[in-house]
Amino acid sequence: MNWQHAKVVVTGAGGFIGSHLVERRVELGAEVTAFVRYNSRNDAGLLEFLGDKRKAIRTVSGEIRELETVRRVTWIGLESAEHFEDAVRELQSAPRPKGESSGS
């Protein structure tokens, strides 16, 4: 898939795998909405460590089981909604340093 200008929503974006998926999609030119679970600190989890790349990310916090929250993160023309399982598949297929297994 050509990710340039693709509209992507990543759920679980504040976690380890989700934040790396967000970072990669931004690097590939996607328009990313990062969906993070609301927390009392009102932070974006590990997305906080993306530095300048964070400017290119629309971050929405909330609860995935709440319909109104889901409506806020989706829009007409959405091309990809990615979540943990998709991220795991991508990481498992990524090139590995010599001698390192994919764990599968």
The first five atom37 places (N, CA, C, CB, O) and aatype in JSON, in Angstrom:
{
  "aatype": [12, 2, 17, 5, 8, 0, 11, 19, 19, 19, 16, 7, 0, 7, 7, 13, 9, 7, 15, 8, 10, 19, 6, 1, 1, 19, 6, 10, 7, 0, 6, 19, 16, 0, 13, 19, 1, 18, 2, 15, 1, 2, 3, 0, 7, 10, 10, 6, 13, 10, 7, 3, 11, 1, 11, 0, 9, 1, 16, 19, 15, 7, 6, 9, 1, 6, 10, 6, 16, 19, 1, 1, 19, 16, 17, 9, 7, 10, 6, 15, 0, 6, 8, 13, 6, 3, 0, 19, 1, 6, 10, 5, 15, 0, 14, 1, 14, 11, 7, 6, 15, 15, 7, 15],
  "atom_mask": [
    [1, 1, 1, 1, 1],
    [1, 1, 1, 1, 1],
    [1, 1, 1, 1, 1],
    [1, 1, 1, 1, 1],
    [1, 1, 1, 1, 1],
    [1, 1, 1, 1, 1],
    [1, 1, 1, 1, 1],
    [1, 1, 1, 1, 1],
    [1, 1, 1, 1, 1],
    [1, 1, 1, 1, 1],
    [1, 1, 1, 1, 1],
    [1, 1, 1, 0, 1],
    [1, 1, 1, 1, 1],
    [1, 1, 1, 0, 1],
    [1, 1, 1, 0, 1],
    [1, 1, 1, 1, 1],
    [1, 1, 1, 1, 1],
    [1, 1, 1, 0, 1],
    [1, 1, 1, 1, 1],
    [1, 1, 1, 1, 1],
    [1, 1, 1, 1, 1],
    [1, 1, 1, 1, 1],
    [1, 1, 1, 1, 1],
    [1, 1, 1, 1, 1],
    [1, 1, 1, 1, 1],
    [1, 1, 1, 1, 1],
    [1, 1, 1, 1, 1],
    [1, 1, 1, 1, 1],
    [1, 1, 1, 0, 1],
    [1, 1, 1, 1, 1],
    [1, 1, 1, 1, 1],
    [1, 1, 1, 1, 1],
    [1, 1, 1, 1, 1],
    [1, 1, 1, 1, 1],
    [1, 1, 1, 1, 1],
    [1, 1, 1, 1, 1],
    [1, 1, 1, 1, 1],
    [1, 1, 1, 1, 1],
    [1, 1, 1, 1, 1],
    [1, 1, 1, 1, 1],
    [1, 1, 1, 1, 1],
    [1, 1, 1, 1, 1],
    [1, 1, 1, 1, 1],
    [1, 1, 1, 1, 1],
    [1, 1, 1, 0, 1],
    [1, 1, 1, 1, 1],
    [1, 1, 1, 1, 1],
    [1, 1, 1, 1, 1],
    [1, 1, 1, 1, 1],
    [1, 1, 1, 1, 1],
    [1, 1, 1, 0, 1],
    [1, 1, 1, 1, 1],
    [1, 1, 1, 1, 1],
    [1, 1, 1, 1, 1],
    [1, 1, 1, 1, 1],
    [1, 1, 1, 1, 1],
    [1, 1, 1, 1, 1],
    [1, 1, 1, 1, 1],
    [1, 1, 1, 1, 1],
    [1, 1, 1, 1, 1],
    [1, 1, 1, 1, 1],
    [1, 1, 1, 0, 1],
    [1, 1, 1, 1, 1],
    [1, 1, 1, 1, 1],
    [1, 1, 1, 1, 1],
    [1, 1, 1, 1, 1],
    [1, 1, 1, 1, 1],
    [1, 1, 1, 1, 1],
    [1, 1, 1, 1, 1],
    [1, 1, 1, 1, 1],
    [1, 1, 1, 1, 1],
    [1, 1, 1, 1, 1],
    [1, 1, 1, 1, 1],
    [1, 1, 1, 1, 1],
    [1, 1, 1, 1, 1],
    [1, 1, 1, 1, 1],
    [1, 1, 1, 0, 1],
    [1, 1, 1, 1, 1],
    [1, 1, 1, 1, 1],
    [1, 1, 1, 1, 1],
    [1, 1, 1, 1, 1],
    [1, 1, 1, 1, 1],
    [1, 1, 1, 1, 1],
    [1, 1, 1, 1, 1],
    [1, 1, 1, 1, 1],
    [1, 1, 1, 1, 1],
    [1, 1, 1, 1, 1],
    [1, 1, 1, 1, 1],
    [1, 1, 1, 1, 1],
    [1, 1, 1, 1, 1],
    [1, 1, 1, 1, 1],
    [1, 1, 1, 1, 1],
    [1, 1, 1, 1, 1],
    [1, 1, 1, 1, 1],
    [1, 1, 1, 1, 1],
    [1, 1, 1, 1, 1],
    [1, 1, 1, 1, 1],
    [1, 1, 1, 1, 1],
    [1, 1, 1, 0, 1],
    [1, 1, 1, 1, 1],
    [1, 1, 1, 1, 1],
    [1, 1, 1, 1, 1],
    [1, 1, 1, 0, 1],
    [1, 1, 1, 1, 1]
  ],
  "atom_positions": [
    [[0.85, -1.18, 0.0], [0.0, 0.0, 0.0], [0.88, 1.24, 0.0], [-0.96, 0.0, 1.22], [1.92, 1.28, 0.67]],
    [[0.47, 2.24, -0.74], [1.15, 3.52, -0.73], [0.58, 4.34, 0.42], [0.98, 4.28, -2.1], [-0.59, 4.71, 0.4]],
    [[1.4, 4.62, 1.43], [0.94, 5.31, 2.63], [0.95, 6.83, 2.48], [1.8, 4.91, 3.82], [0.43, 7.53, 3.35]],
    [[1.53, 7.35, 1.41], [1.59, 8.8, 1.21], [0.18, 9.38, 1.19], [2.33, 9.14, -0.1], [-0.62, 9.05, 0.32]],
    [[-0.12, 10.25, 2.14], [-1.42, 10.94, 2.29], [-2.58, 10.01, 2.65], [-1.75, 11.67, 1.02], [-3.73, 10.45, 2.65]],
    [[-2.3, 8.74, 2.96], [-3.37, 7.83, 3.39], [-3.87, 8.28, 4.76], [-2.86, 6.34, 3.43], [-3.07, 8.66, 5.62]],
    [[-5.17, 8.23, 4.97], [-5.77, 8.6, 6.26], [-5.86, 7.36, 7.12], [-7.19, 9.25, 6.06], [-6.55, 6.4, 6.79]],
    [[-5.14, 7.38, 8.25], [-4.97, 6.21, 9.08], [-5.35, 6.53, 10.52], [-3.53, 5.69, 9.01], [-4.99, 7.59, 11.04]],
    [[-6.07, 5.61, 11.16], [-6.32, 5.68, 12.6], [-5.6, 4.51, 13.24], [-7.86, 5.66, 12.93], [-5.75, 3.37, 12.8]],
    [[-4.82, 4.78, 14.28], [-4.13, 3.72, 15.02], [-4.68, 3.73, 16.44], [-2.57, 3.91, 15.01], [-4.51, 4.71, 17.17]],
    [[-5.33, 2.64, 16.83], [-5.8, 2.53, 18.22], [-4.67, 1.95, 19.06], [-7.1, 1.64, 18.32], [-3.79, 1.25, 18.55]],
    [[-4.69, 2.25, 20.34], [-3.61, 1.79, 21.21], [-2.31, 2.52, 20.91], [0.0, 0.0, 0.0], [-1.23, 1.99, 21.17]],
    [[-2.42, 3.72, 20.37], [-1.27, 4.46, 19.88], [-0.32, 4.92, 20.98], [-1.73, 5.65, 19.11], [0.84, 5.23, 20.7]],
    [[-0.77, 4.96, 22.22], [0.09, 5.39, 23.31], [0.97, 4.3, 23.86], [0.0, 0.0, 0.0], [1.86, 4.57, 24.67]],
    [[0.74, 3.06, 23.43], [1.54, 1.94, 23.92], [2.81, 1.74, 23.11], [0.0, 0.0, 0.0], [3.09, 2.49, 22.17]],
    [[3.58, 0.75, 23.49], [4.87, 0.49, 22.86], [4.73, 0.21, 21.37], [5.57, -0.67, 23.55], [5.33, 0.9, 20.54]],
    [[3.95, -0.79, 21.02], [3.82, -1.17, 19.61], [3.05, -0.11, 18.84], [3.11, -2.53, 19.48], [3.44, 0.26, 17.74]],
    [[1.94, 0.37, 19.41], [1.14, 1.37, 18.72], [1.92, 2.64, 18.41], [0.0, 0.0, 0.0], [1.78, 3.2, 17.32]],
    [[2.73, 3.1, 19.35], [3.51, 4.33, 19.12], [4.54, 4.13, 18.01], [4.22, 4.76, 20.41], [4.79, 5.04, 17.22]],
    [[5.12, 2.94, 17.94], [6.06, 2.66, 16.85], [5.34, 2.58, 15.51], [6.82, 1.35, 17.12], [5.88, 3.03, 14.5]],
    [[4.14, 2.03, 15.5], [3.36, 1.98, 14.27], [3.0, 3.4, 13.81], [2.08, 1.14, 14.48], [3.1, 3.71, 12.62]],
    [[2.58, 4.25, 14.74], [2.28, 5.64, 14.41], [3.51, 6.32, 13.81], [1.81, 6.42, 15.67], [3.42, 6.97, 12.77]],
    [[4.64, 6.14, 14.46], [5.88, 6.76, 13.97], [6.2, 6.32, 12.55], [7.05, 6.42, 14.91], [6.56, 7.13, 11.7]],
    [[6.06, 5.02, 12.29], [6.37, 4.49, 10.95], [5.41, 5.03, 9.89], [6.31, 2.96, 10.95], [5.83, 5.39, 8.79]],
    [[4.13, 5.09, 10.23], [3.16, 5.62, 9.26], [3.44, 7.09, 8.93], [1.72, 5.46, 9.81], [3.3, 7.5, 7.78]],
    [[3.82, 7.86, 9.93], [4.17, 9.27, 9.7], [5.39, 9.35, 8.79], [4.46, 10.0, 11.04], [5.42, 10.16, 7.86]],
    [[6.39, 8.51, 9.04], [7.59, 8.49, 8.19], [7.25, 8.16, 6.74], [8.6, 7.47, 8.72], [7.9, 8.66, 5.82]],
    [[6.23, 7.33, 6.55], [5.81, 6.94, 5.2], [4.86, 7.94, 4.55], [5.16, 5.57, 5.24], [4.43, 7.75, 3.42]],
    [[4.52, 9.02, 5.29], [3.71, 10.09, 4.72], [2.22, 10.0, 4.97], [0.0, 0.0, 0.0], [1.45, 10.76, 4.37]],
    [[1.77, 9.1, 5.84], [0.34, 8.98, 6.14], [-0.14, 10.13, 7.01], [0.04, 7.63, 6.82], [0.64, 10.72, 7.76]],
    [[-1.42, 10.43, 6.91], [-2.08, 11.39, 7.8], [-2.65, 10.57, 8.95], [-3.22, 12.22, 7.04], [-3.67, 9.9, 8.8]],
    [[-1.99, 10.62, 10.11], [-2.28, 9.71, 11.2], [-3.09, 10.37, 12.31], [-1.0, 9.17, 11.76], [-2.77, 11.46, 12.78]],
    [[-4.15, 9.66, 12.72], [-4.86, 9.98, 13.94], [-4.5, 8.9, 14.94], [-6.42, 10.09, 13.72], [-4.76, 7.71, 14.71]],
    [[-3.91, 9.32, 16.06], [-3.5, 8.38, 17.1], [-4.56, 8.36, 18.18], [-2.11, 8.76, 17.69], [-4.82, 9.38, 18.83]],
    [[-5.18, 7.21, 18.37], [-6.22, 7.06, 19.39], [-5.58, 6.47, 20.63], [-7.39, 6.16, 18.89], [-5.06, 5.35, 20.61]],
    [[-5.62, 7.24, 21.73], [-5.03, 6.78, 22.99], [-6.1, 6.71, 24.06], [-3.88, 7.7, 23.43], [-7.05, 7.49, 24.05]],
    [[-5.93, 5.78, 24.97], [-6.87, 5.65, 26.08], [-6.69, 6.84, 27.02], [-6.66, 4.3, 26.84], [-5.57, 7.19, 27.38]],
    [[-7.8, 7.44, 27.41], [-7.75, 8.55, 28.36], [-7.13, 8.07, 29.66], [-9.16, 9.14, 28.62], [-7.4, 6.96, 30.12]],
    [[-6.29, 8.92, 30.25], [-5.75, 8.62, 31.58], [-5.77, 9.89, 32.41], [-4.29, 8.05, 31.48], [-5.91, 10.99, 31.87]],
    [[-5.65, 9.76, 33.7], [-5.78, 10.9, 34.61], [-4.66, 11.92, 34.43], [-5.8, 10.42, 36.04], [-4.8, 13.07, 34.85]],
    [[-3.55, 11.54, 33.81], [-2.46, 12.48, 33.55], [-2.71, 13.27, 32.27], [-1.12, 11.74, 33.46], [-2.01, 14.25, 32.0]],
    [[-3.7, 12.84, 31.49], [-4.02, 13.47, 30.21], [-2.79, 13.53, 29.29], [-4.58, 14.87, 30.44], [-2.56, 14.53, 28.62]],
    [[-2.0, 12.45, 29.29], [-0.86, 12.4, 28.39], [-1.12, 11.38, 27.28], [0.44, 12.05, 29.16], [-2.1, 10.64, 27.31]],
    [[-0.24, 11.37, 26.31], [-0.42, 10.5, 25.15], [0.48, 9.27, 25.21], [-0.14, 11.27, 23.88], [0.82, 8.7, 24.18]],
    [[0.86, 8.87, 26.41], [1.69, 7.69, 26.56], [3.04, 7.84, 25.87], [0.0, 0.0, 0.0], [3.67, 8.9, 25.97]],
    [[3.48, 6.81, 25.19], [4.79, 6.82, 24.55], [4.86, 7.74, 23.34], [5.15, 5.43, 24.13], [5.96, 7.99, 22.82]],
    [[3.73, 8.25, 22.87], [3.76, 9.24, 21.79], [4.49, 10.5, 22.24], [2.34, 9.58, 21.32], [4.99, 11.27, 21.41]],
    [[4.54, 10.72, 23.55], [5.21, 11.89, 24.09], [6.68, 11.93, 23.68], [5.09, 11.9, 25.62], [7.29, 13.0, 23.68]],
    [[7.26, 10.79, 23.34], [8.69, 10.7, 23.02], [8.99, 10.82, 21.53], [9.24, 9.41, 23.54], [10.13, 10.6, 21.13]],
    [[8.0, 11.16, 20.71], [8.23, 11.23, 19.26], [8.81, 12.55, 18.79], [6.94, 10.98, 18.54], [9.12, 12.71, 17.61]],
    [[8.97, 13.49, 19.68], [9.6, 14.76, 19.32], [8.83, 15.52, 18.25], [0.0, 0.0, 0.0], [7.61, 15.65, 18.33]],
    [[9.56, 16.01, 17.24], [8.95, 16.82, 16.19], [7.92, 16.07, 15.36], [10.02, 17.36, 15.29], [7.03, 16.69, 14.79]],
    [[8.04, 14.75, 15.28], [7.06, 13.97, 14.52], [5.67, 14.11, 15.1], [7.47, 12.49, 14.48], [4.67, 13.93, 14.41]],
    [[5.61, 14.43, 16.38], [4.31, 14.56, 17.06], [3.44, 15.65, 16.43], [4.52, 14.87, 18.55], [2.21, 15.58, 16.48]],
    [[4.08, 16.65, 15.84], [3.34, 17.75, 15.2], [2.49, 17.26, 14.03], [4.31, 18.83, 14.72], [1.48, 17.88, 13.68]],
    [[2.9, 16.16, 13.42], [2.19, 15.62, 12.25], [1.07, 14.67, 12.63], [3.16, 14.92, 11.35], [0.42, 14.1, 11.75]],
    [[0.84, 14.47, 13.93], [-0.11, 13.47, 14.41], [-1.3, 14.15, 15.07], [0.56, 12.5, 15.38], [-1.13, 15.03, 15.91]],
    [[-2.49, 13.74, 14.7], [-3.71, 14.16, 15.39], [-3.94, 13.15, 16.5], [-4.97, 14.26, 14.41], [-4.12, 11.96, 16.23]],
    [[-3.94, 13.6, 17.75], [-4.11, 12.69, 18.88], [-5.49, 12.89, 19.49], [-3.01, 12.92, 19.95], [-5.89, 14.01, 19.78]],
    [[-6.21, 11.79, 19.68], [-7.53, 11.82, 20.31], [-7.49, 10.84, 21.48], [-8.67, 11.45, 19.29], [-7.09, 9.68, 21.32]],
    [[-7.9, 11.31, 22.66], [-7.94, 10.4, 23.8], [-9.39, 10.1, 24.15], [-7.2, 11.0, 25.03], [-10.28, 10.93, 23.98]],
    [[-9.61, 8.9, 24.65], [-10.95, 8.49, 25.0], [-11.01, 6.99, 25.24], [0.0, 0.0, 0.0], [-9.98, 6.34, 25.44]],
    [[-12.19, 6.47, 25.2], [-12.44, 5.05, 25.42], [-13.0, 4.45, 24.13], [-13.42, 4.82, 26.62], [-14.01, 4.92, 23.62]],
    [[-12.36, 3.42, 23.61], [-12.74, 2.82, 22.33], [-14.15, 2.24, 22.36], [-11.75, 1.72, 21.96], [-14.76, 2.07, 21.3]],
    [[-14.68, 1.94, 23.54], [-16.03, 1.36, 23.63], [-17.13, 2.42, 23.66], [-16.13, 0.51, 24.87], [-18.31, 2.08, 23.74]],
    [[-16.75, 3.69, 23.59], [-17.74, 4.77, 23.59], [-17.97, 5.27, 22.16], [-17.28, 5.94, 24.51], [-17.04, 5.74, 21.51]],
    [[-19.19, 5.17, 21.7], [-19.53, 5.52, 20.32], [-19.13, 6.94, 19.96], [-21.01, 5.33, 20.1], [-18.59, 7.16, 18.88]],
    [[-19.38, 7.89, 20.82], [-19.05, 9.29, 20.51], [-17.55, 9.48, 20.3], [-19.53, 10.21, 21.62], [-17.12, 10.26, 19.45]],
    [[-16.76, 8.78, 21.08], [-15.31, 8.86, 20.93], [-14.89, 8.3, 19.58], [-14.59, 8.12, 22.07], [-14.05, 8.89, 18.89]],
    [[-15.45, 7.17, 19.22], [-15.12, 6.56, 17.93], [-15.51, 7.49, 16.79], [-15.82, 5.19, 17.78], [-14.78, 7.59, 15.8]],
    [[-16.62, 8.16, 16.9], [-17.04, 9.11, 15.86], [-16.03, 10.24, 15.7], [-18.43, 9.69, 16.19], [-15.83, 10.74, 14.6]],
    [[-15.4, 10.64, 16.8], [-14.42, 11.73, 16.72], [-13.15, 11.33, 15.97], [-14.05, 12.2, 18.11], [-12.48, 12.19, 15.41]],
    [[-12.82, 10.05, 15.95], [-11.57, 9.64, 15.32], [-11.73, 9.16, 13.89], [-10.93, 8.57, 16.13], [-10.74, 8.91, 13.21]],
    [[-12.94, 9.02, 13.43], [-13.15, 8.54, 12.06], [-13.69, 9.68, 11.19], [-14.12, 7.34, 12.04], [-14.28, 10.63, 11.69]],
    [[-13.47, 9.56, 9.92], [-13.96, 10.55, 8.98], [-14.12, 9.9, 7.61], [-13.0, 11.76, 8.9], [-13.59, 8.81, 7.36]],
    [[-14.85, 10.56, 6.74], [-15.03, 10.05, 5.37], [-13.68, 10.0, 4.7], [-16.04, 10.94, 4.55], [-12.89, 10.95, 4.8]],
    [[-13.4, 8.93, 4.02], [-12.14, 8.78, 3.32], [-11.09, 8.01, 4.1], [0.0, 0.0, 0.0], [-9.95, 7.88, 3.64]],
    [[-11.45, 7.51, 5.28], [-10.51, 6.73, 6.08], [-10.05, 5.52, 5.26], [-11.16, 6.27, 7.42], [-10.88, 4.77, 4.74]],
    [[-8.75, 5.34, 5.15], [-8.22, 4.26, 4.33], [-7.7, 3.09, 5.15], [-7.13, 4.77, 3.45], [-7.58, 1.98, 4.63]],
    [[-7.38, 3.32, 6.42], [-6.83, 2.24, 7.22], [-7.1, 2.49, 8.7], [-5.32, 2.09, 6.97], [-6.87, 3.59, 9.21]],
    [[-7.59, 1.47, 9.37], [-7.73, 1.5, 10.82], [-6.87, 0.37, 11.34], [-9.25, 1.36, 11.29], [-7.13, -0.8, 11.05]],
    [[-5.85, 0.7, 12.11], [-4.89, -0.3, 12.53], [-4.88, -0.4, 14.04], [-3.49, 0.03, 12.01], [-5.1, 0.57, 14.76]],
    [[-4.63, -1.61, 14.49], [-4.6, -1.83, 15.92], [-3.5, -2.84, 16.23], [-5.97, -2.31, 16.44], [-2.75, -3.24, 15.34]],
    [[-3.41, -3.25, 17.46], [-2.32, -4.08, 17.95], [-2.0, -5.26, 17.05], [-2.65, -4.57, 19.3], [-0.82, -5.48, 16.75]],
    [[-2.97, -6.03, 16.62], [-2.69, -7.22, 15.81], [-1.99, -6.87, 14.52], [-3.98, -7.98, 15.52], [-1.07, -7.57, 14.1]],
    [[-2.43, -5.78, 13.87], [-1.78, -5.37, 12.64], [-0.33, -4.98, 12.9], [-2.53, -4.2, 12.0], [0.55, -5.28, 12.09]],
    [[-0.09, -4.31, 14.02], [1.27, -3.89, 14.35], [2.16, -5.1, 14.58], [1.26, -2.99, 15.6], [3.31, -5.11, 14.14]],
    [[1.65, -6.11, 15.25], [2.44, -7.31, 15.5], [2.81, -7.98, 14.18], [1.67, -8.29, 16.4], [3.96, -8.39, 14.0]],
    [[1.87, -8.08, 13.26], [2.15, -8.68, 11.96], [3.26, -7.91, 11.25], [0.88, -8.71, 11.08], [4.18, -8.51, 10.68]],
    [[3.18, -6.58, 11.27], [4.18, -5.77, 10.59], [5.55, -5.93, 11.24], [3.76, -4.3, 10.6], [6.55, -6.07, 10.53]],
    [[5.6, -5.93, 12.56], [6.88, -6.08, 13.24], [7.48, -7.45, 13.0], [6.71, -5.85, 14.73], [8.7, -7.58, 12.89]],
    [[6.65, -8.48, 12.92], [7.16, -9.83, 12.68], [7.72, -9.98, 11.27], [6.07, -10.85, 12.91], [8.6, -10.8, 11.05]],
    [[7.21, -9.2, 10.33], [7.68, -9.31, 8.96], [8.84, -8.36, 8.67], [6.55, -9.04, 8.0], [9.41, -8.39, 7.58]],
    [[9.2, -7.51, 9.62], [10.3, -6.56, 9.43], [11.62, -7.3, 9.37], [10.33, -5.52, 10.57], [11.79, -8.35, 10.0]],
    [[12.57, -6.76, 8.59], [13.91, -7.38, 8.53], [14.53, -7.44, 9.91], [14.83, -6.6, 7.57], [14.4, -6.5, 10.7]],
    [[15.21, -8.52, 10.23], [15.83, -8.72, 11.53], [17.36, -8.74, 11.38], [15.34, -10.04, 12.17], [17.88, -9.16, 10.35]],
    [[18.06, -8.28, 12.42], [19.52, -8.41, 12.4], [19.91, -9.88, 12.31], [20.15, -7.75, 13.66], [19.19, -10.75, 12.81]],
    [[21.03, -10.16, 11.7], [21.5, -11.54, 11.54], [21.52, -12.25, 12.89], [22.9, -11.56, 10.9], [22.08, -11.73, 13.86]],
    [[20.93, -13.42, 12.94], [20.92, -14.23, 14.15], [19.75, -13.98, 15.07], [0.0, 0.0, 0.0], [19.6, -14.71, 16.05]],
    [[18.91, -12.99, 14.81], [17.75, -12.7, 15.66], [16.51, -13.33, 15.06], [17.54, -11.17, 15.84], [16.27, -13.19, 13.86]],
    [[15.73, -14.04, 15.87], [14.51, -14.66, 15.35], [13.34, -13.71, 15.51], [14.23, -15.99, 16.08], [13.39, -12.77, 16.3]],
    [[12.26, -13.98, 14.74], [11.06, -13.15, 14.81], [10.15, -13.54, 15.95], [10.31, -13.23, 13.51], [9.18, -12.85, 16.23]],
    [[10.45, -14.64, 16.61], [9.62, -15.09, 17.72], [8.39, -15.85, 17.3], [0.0, 0.0, 0.0], [7.54, -16.17, 18.13]],
    [[8.28, -16.16, 16.01], [7.11, -16.92, 15.55], [7.48, -18.3, 15.15], [6.44, -16.23, 14.39], [6.62, -19.08, 14.74]]
  ]
}
